[in-house]
Amino acid sequence: MKFTLGIEEEYQVIDPITRELISHDQKIVTNAAKVLKDQVKAEMHQAVVEVGTNICEDVTDARQQISQLRKSIATIAGDLGYKIGAAGTHPFSKWETQLITPNPRYDEIINEMQDTARSNLIFGLHVHVGMADKDMALHLVNAMRYFLPHLYALSTNSPFWEGRKTGFKSFRSKVFDKFPRTGIPGIFDNYAQYESYVNLLVKTKCIDNPTKIWWDIRIHPVFPTIEVRICDVPMTVNETVCIAALIQALVAKLYKLRTQNLNFVTYHRALINENKWRAGRYGIEGKMIDFGKESEVETTVLMQEFVDFVDDVLDELGSRNEVEYLYKMMKMGTGADRQLQVFEQTKDLTKVVDYITAQTILGI
């Protein structure tokens, strides 16, 4: 079984002088598309650029592709007089002043969702792992839900919103929570049950297609993949690759258990939400609940247990180094921890933006 990868990242387009988000009027996308074809696309807000890798055979391929994408977009943006930044929210730009990309799909979303859509000025990481068997994919999604807060804590990279220190390590998901059909999904017994749920939503005009189900994890409606959507976009390539490798290893491990007729315990959404709240509030510095032990445990300890859990599939996947980068992330702190550190030292949010733009192209 090959657990192929796909990575999508959303970047901020930043004015190098004011450090504000700025509309690039799709110039970056137009220029980048000449080289990157459909690996780059516009988003709802004109200050956003989204990139996506092609199918990656393994984590090494994923690292090469995401590095190349960041480098290409940063270079093209630079030639046009912009910078790009990878963080879940911009430290001080106001959503109210941002321009919307003219597009029938976006017009329709704005028309339906109004200010919840206009204010959705956030930047995420989506990781796809190849899984063509829909019933197997659903079984894996049910089990993977437990680990979503762990992945989220590791990715936290949005402590500021509209010039305010929010008190959260990730405010991005608080912004996104205003949308319908977001958050941790419930459990479906089989794919047929999930399909009938989607069909009912379409039939009753809640949605016109299943891409408007924006859960933290989903069976992708178009590609034969499981898509994890809970993470803030990480600041560096190393962090993105580590998180993608962890997600791939988790799919491989749970698949292995299933093929050995073993199951991972599935937990109720209400319980997992308790950990998601803690992950967003405290990142890796707080405690989460170990539901098996029914006790609070340091998040860093749970991260170590996560790595131990997937250990036996890492060599097969060739991703040990990438997954074990998690230990370095524990030492240096998440993107949110580092943004807050810069702010504590400088009391200047423009310096935080400078730090983000520098880290976005670090090592590439």
C-alpha positions in Angstrom: 0.0 0.0 0.0 1.5 3.4 -1.1 0.4 6.3 1.1 1.0 9.1 -1.3 0.9 12.7 -0.1 -0.5 16.0 -1.3 0.1 19.3 0.5 -1.8 22.6 0.1 -0.6 25.8 1.8 -2.2 29.3 1.9 0.2 32.3 2.0 -0.3 35.9 2.9 0.6 38.6 0.4 2.3 41.4 2.2 3.3 45.0 1.4 7.1 45.1 2.3 6.8 48.8 3.4 3.6 48.8 5.5 3.8 45.1 6.3 0.0 45.0 5.8 -1.8 42.4 3.7 -2.2 43.7 0.2 -4.2 42.8 -2.9 -1.9 41.4 -5.5 -4.8 41.6 -8.0 -4.0 38.0 -8.9 -0.7 39.1 -10.6 1.2 36.5 -8.5 -1.2 33.7 -9.6 -1.1 34.8 -13.3 2.7 34.9 -13.4 3.2 31.7 -11.3 0.7 29.7 -13.4 3.0 30.1 -16.4 5.6 27.9 -14.5 3.5 26.1 -11.9 0.3 25.5 -14.0 -2.5 24.4 -11.7 -0.3 24.2 -8.6 -1.2 27.8 -7.8 -4.6 29.4 -7.5 -6.4 32.4 -6.3 -8.4 32.4 -3.0 -11.5 34.3 -1.9 -9.4 37.2 -0.5 -7.1 38.9 -2.9 -4.3 39.0 -0.3 -4.1 35.2 -0.4 -2.2 32.8 -2.7 -2.8 29.1 -2.4 -0.4 26.4 -3.7 -0.7 22.7 -3.9 1.9 20.0 -4.7 1.3 17.3 -7.3 0.9 13.8 -5.9 4.0 13.1 -3.8 5.4 9.6 -3.8 6.9 10.0 -0.3 7.9 12.6 2.3 11.2 13.4 0.4 9.2 14.2 -2.7 6.8 16.3 -0.6 9.7 18.3 0.9 11.2 19.0 -2.5 7.9 20.1 -4.0 6.7 22.3 -1.1 10.2 23.9 -1.0 10.1 24.6 -4.7 6.6 26.1 -4.5 7.5 28.4 -1.6 10.7 29.5 -3.4 8.8 30.1 -6.7 6.0 32.1 -5.1 8.4 34.1 -3.0 10.5 34.9 -6.0 7.6 35.9 -8.2 6.0 37.9 -5.4 9.4 39.7 -4.9 9.7 40.6 -8.6 6.2 42.2 -8.3 7.2 44.1 -5.2 5.5 41.9 -2.6 6.5 39.5 0.1 4.8 36.3 1.2 4.2 35.1 4.7 3.2 31.7 6.2 1.1 32.3 9.4 -2.5 31.4 10.3 -3.6 35.0 10.6 -1.9 38.3 9.9 -0.8 40.1 13.1 -2.6 43.4 12.5 -4.4 43.7 9.1 -8.1 44.3 9.2 -10.4 42.0 7.2 -12.8 44.8 6.6 -10.4 46.5 4.2 -9.5 43.4 2.2 -10.7 43.0 -1.4 -12.6 39.9 -2.5 -11.6 38.0 -5.7 -14.3 38.3 -8.4 -15.5 34.8 -9.0 -19.0 33.3 -9.1 -18.2 30.6 -6.5 -16.9 33.3 -4.1 -19.8 35.6 -4.9 -22.2 32.8 -4.0 -20.4 32.1 -0.7 -20.4 35.8 0.3 -24.0 36.1 -0.6 -25.0 33.2 1.6 -22.6 33.7 4.5 -22.1 37.5 4.5 -19.6 38.8 7.1 -18.7 35.3 8.3 -17.2 34.8 4.8 -15.8 38.3 4.4 -14.0 38.0 7.8 -12.6 34.6 7.0 -9.1 36.0 6.4 -7.2 32.9 7.5 -4.4 30.7 6.2 -4.3 27.0 6.6 -2.4 23.8 5.7 -4.3 20.9 4.1 -2.6 17.5 3.9 -3.9 14.7 1.7 -3.0 11.0 2.0 -4.0 8.7 -0.8 -6.7 6.2 0.1 -9.0 5.0 -2.8 -11.1 2.6 -0.7 -13.9 4.8 0.6 -15.0 2.4 3.4 -11.5 2.0 4.6 -11.0 5.8 4.4 -14.1 6.4 6.5 -12.9 3.9 9.1 -9.5 5.6 9.2 -11.1 9.1 9.5 -13.2 7.9 12.5 -10.1 6.8 14.3 -7.9 9.8 13.2 -10.2 12.3 14.8 -8.7 11.6 18.2 -5.3 12.8 17.0 -6.5 16.0 15.3 -5.9 18.2 18.4 -2.4 16.9 18.7 -1.7 17.9 15.1 -3.4 21.2 15.6 -1.4 22.1 18.7 1.8 21.4 16.8 0.7 23.7 13.9 -0.5 26.7 16.1 0.7 29.8 14.3 -2.0 32.6 14.7 -1.8 34.3 18.1 -2.7 37.8 16.8 -5.9 39.1 15.2 -6.5 42.6 13.9 -3.6 44.0 16.1 -4.7 42.2 19.3 -2.9 39.6 21.2 -5.8 37.1 21.4 -4.5 34.9 24.2 -4.8 31.9 21.8 -1.9 30.1 20.2 -4.3 29.6 17.2 -7.1 32.1 16.7 -7.5 31.0 13.1 -9.9 28.2 14.0 -12.0 30.6 16.1 -12.5 32.7 13.0 -13.3 29.6 10.9 -15.8 28.2 13.5 -18.3 30.8 12.3 -18.8 28.8 9.1 -21.3 25.9 9.1 -20.1 22.3 8.6 -16.7 22.9 10.2 -14.8 21.4 13.2 -14.4 17.8 14.3 -16.9 15.5 12.4 -19.1 13.0 14.0 -18.7 9.2 13.4 -20.3 7.6 10.4 -20.8 3.8 10.5 -20.0 3.3 6.8 -19.5 5.2 3.6 -23.1 4.6 2.5 -24.3 6.4 5.6 -22.0 9.3 4.9 -23.2 9.5 1.3 -26.8 9.6 2.4 -25.9 12.5 4.7 -24.3 14.4 1.8 -27.2 13.6 -0.5 -29.7 15.0 2.0 -27.8 18.3 2.3 -27.7 18.6 -1.5 -31.4 17.7 -1.8 -32.4 20.2 0.8 -30.2 23.0 -0.7 -27.9 23.3 2.4 -25.0 22.8 -0.1 -24.8 22.4 -3.8 -21.8 20.1 -3.7 -19.8 18.2 -1.0 -16.8 20.5 -1.2 -18.8 22.8 1.1 -18.3 20.4 3.9 -15.3 22.0 5.6 -14.6 19.6 8.5 -11.2 19.3 10.2 -10.8 16.0 8.4 -12.8 14.6 5.5 -12.8 12.1 2.7 -12.1 14.4 -0.2 -15.1 14.8 -2.5 -13.0 14.7 -5.7 -9.6 13.1 -5.0 -9.1 9.6 -3.7 -7.7 10.9 -0.4 -8.2 11.5 3.3 -7.7 15.3 3.8 -6.6 16.7 7.2 -7.6 20.4 7.3 -7.3 21.4 11.0 -3.8 22.9 10.9 -2.7 26.5 10.7 -0.2 27.0 7.9 3.2 26.4 9.6 5.9 29.1 9.3 8.7 26.9 7.9 9.0 24.1 5.4 10.5 21.8 8.1 7.4 22.3 10.2 5.0 21.6 7.3 6.9 18.5 6.3 7.0 17.2 9.9 3.2 17.6 10.2 2.6 16.0 6.8 4.9 13.1 7.7 3.0 12.6 11.0 -0.4 12.5 9.2 0.9 10.0 6.6 2.4 7.8 9.4 -0.9 8.0 11.3 -2.9 6.8 8.2 -0.3 4.0 7.6 -0.4 2.9 11.3 -4.2 2.8 11.6 -4.4 1.0 8.2 -2.0 -1.6 9.5 -4.0 -2.1 12.7 -7.2 -2.5 10.6 -5.6 -5.1 8.3 -4.6 -7.0 11.4 -8.2 -6.9 12.6 -7.4 -4.5 15.4 -9.1 -1.2 16.0 -8.1 2.1 17.6 -10.8 3.3 20.1 -13.1 5.9 18.6 -14.1 8.8 20.8 -17.2 11.0 20.8 -16.8 14.4 19.1 -17.7 16.2 22.3 -14.6 14.7 24.0 -12.3 15.4 21.1 -13.5 19.1 21.1 -12.3 19.5 24.7 -8.8 18.7 23.4 -9.2 20.9 20.3 -10.1 23.9 22.6 -7.0 23.3 24.7 -4.8 22.9 21.6 -6.0 26.2 20.2 -5.7 28.0 23.5 -2.3 26.7 24.7 -0.6 25.0 21.7 2.0 22.5 22.9 2.5 24.3 26.3 -0.7 23.2 28.0 -2.3 19.9 28.9 -4.7 17.7 27.0 -6.9 14.9 28.2 -5.8 11.3 27.8 -9.3 9.7 27.4 -8.0 6.2 28.0 -6.4 7.2 31.4 -9.2 9.8 32.0 -6.6 12.3 33.2 -4.9 15.5 32.1 -1.4 14.9 30.6 1.2 17.4 29.4 0.7 17.9 25.7 4.5 17.4 25.1 4.1 13.9 26.7 1.2 13.1 24.4 3.3 14.2 21.4 6.0 11.7 22.5 3.3 9.0 22.7 2.1 10.0 19.3 5.6 9.4 17.8 5.9 6.1 19.7 2.5 5.0 18.4 3.5 5.4 14.7 7.1 4.3 15.2 6.8 0.9 13.5 5.7 2.4 10.2 8.3 5.2 9.9 11.2 3.2 8.3 8.9 1.6 5.8 7.6 5.1 4.8 11.2 6.6 4.9 10.0 9.4 7.2 11.7 8.9 10.5 13.9 12.0 10.3 10.9 14.1 9.3 8.6 12.8 12.1 11.4 13.1 14.7 11.8 16.8 13.8 8.8 17.1 16.2 11.3 17.0 19.0 13.1 20.1 17.6 9.7 21.8 17.3 9.1 21.1 21.0 12.3 22.8 21.9 12.0 25.9 19.7 8.2 26.3 20.1 5.5 26.5 17.5 5.1 29.4 15.1 2.7 31.0 17.6 5.3 30.7 20.4 8.0 32.3 18.3 5.7 35.2 17.1 4.8 35.9 20.7 8.5 35.9 21.6 9.4 38.4 18.9 6.5 40.6 20.1 7.7 40.4 23.7 11.2 41.5 22.7 10.1 44.3 20.3 6.6 45.3 21.3 6.2 45.9 17.5 3.9 43.9 15.3 5.7 45.0 12.1 8.7 43.1 13.5 6.5 40.1 13.9 5.6 40.3 10.2 9.3 40.6 9.3 10.0 37.5 11.3 7.2 35.6 9.6 8.3 36.6 6.0 11.9 35.6 6.8 10.9 32.2 8.3 8.6 31.5 5.4 11.6 31.2 3.0 14.1 29.8 5.6 16.4 27.1 4.2 15.1 27.3 0.6 
